[in-house]
Amino acid sequence: MIRCMRLVPALVRFSTARVMAYRAEMVIWILSASLPLVMLALWNAVAAEGPIAGMGQGEMARYFAATLLVNQLTGVWIVWQLNYEIRTGLLSTQLLRPVHPLWHNAVWMMTALPIRALVMLPILGALLAWRPDLWVRPDPLMLPVFALSVAMAWALAFLVQATFAILSFWLDQSIGLFGVWYSGWALLSGYVAPLALFPDWAQRPLRFSPFRAMLGLPVELLGGFVSPREVGLDLAVQAGWVLGALVLVRVLWRRGLRHYGAYGA
Amino acid sequence: MVGALARVSLLIAMQYRSDFVFNGLTGLLRTAALVGPLLLVFQHRETVSGWTGPEATLVMALFLLLSSMTGALMEPNLGAVVEHIRRGTLDLVLLKPADAQLLVSLSRVEPSRLWDLPAALLLGGWALAQMPAPSPWGVIGAIIAVLSGLAAMYGLWLLAICTSFYFVQVDNLRFLLMSASEAGRWPLSLFSGWLRVVLLVAVPVGVVTTLPAELLRGRGSWEMVATAVAVGTGFLVVSRLAWRRALASYTSASS
């Protein structure tokens, strides 16, 4: 662990160079994630006749502005990267390096976060100009809570994608499986619709689901939609999912690696 | 000629049968997730921007039709051309005694994406059954609009293929095109004026989704059909010219 820490500065330098080398692609990738804007147009039209589930047009704009930002801040692509490395055998080289491949990728994907957030700024500015009432002064106490929640959401996204990627040690179709997970995530995480709009019977399972822990919770925290009384439990549930995913990844990774070794790679 | 090409690419894709079935199952789940937001919207409202639930479902069904066509026919070929150019094997395609545009546009089919078609038919059929029967002119107009819109989208993808002659990394363009067309899932009247124009003329998804739905629900006009045909022809002509230009400037990897 301590040895890993000493390597961090070097890894960050290396990763930043890697991110900057593909900056044009990066921007295209980021702009591809414009679905929250489409969904905002939809819910804005729905809320035009009056608020639904307590959300008017201003709240919708605030919700989806937050979604746009949080989605960028929790963006990872480890499932494609690791799947590619496993399929092509590139992983063998990665394993020779002094840093665990998962750490290596984690640092790489974290260094992309500032750029991702920067590219969002003009879009968020345009949203603010379009609907100034989306801005509310954030509660200073909530900001560290939000930061913690985003960090956990990022970690959970990374670990879930890593889980699906590790499945490619055994399966050819791990990317397809991830596609199924992704569609479920898109619907149930709050990405296409605020979770408050779901029917009553779905509220409890949605609140404690891993999908909300990956996106909805930090979005609601940033937008000020979570009552302070609920924050503690919500964060605890989120931490629980992160821990669970961490254990799962560790176990699967060990077993997968043994299986991978059997190829003689 | 087209038939022969389609058969060969189908054969290639059918070599992986279990993948085909697996992709079918995942495709069904993906479709279910697409319909989710529709259910949510119309649980809260009777109409949105003048569209009822079934009418909006019809737009969604037309979008599924489009995305299955793009996924099955257009997207894999864009990838194939990029690969050809990078490896220099495009020369072999150009040497074949047939129109290269045809060969390039139909060299690969991804049949698993055709799984979206039954879902599109089911959703569309349900939606039409809930709506008052469309007039015969409406049906004819809608068919013309869908075909023109598909032609226009093909033109757009061919244009994307053409850019790969100048820039190597257009793989990412694919994601941009796909996410831009996502907006076509919803009736265009949800969007503000300039975005509506973009979705009709620049990324012409609206021609495949909203225009036919308008015609089928009896709000259409002959101007809509004319727009559709104009956009379709425009994209076909422009992309053909761009293809010629791109080929003329192509210096193969081997020469």
Interface residues (C-beta under 8 A of the other chain):
Chain A: A24 E25 I28 W29 L31 S32 A33 S34 L35 V38 M39 A41 L42 N44 A45 V46 E49 I52 A53 D172 Q173 G176 L177 G179 V180 S183 G184 A186 L187 V192 A193 L197 F198 P199
Chain B: D19 F22 N23 T26 L29 R30 A32 A33 L34 G36 P37 L40 V41 Q43 H44 R45 V48 S49 Q169 N172 L173 F175 L176 M178 S179 A180 E182 A183 R185 W186 L190 F191 S192 L195
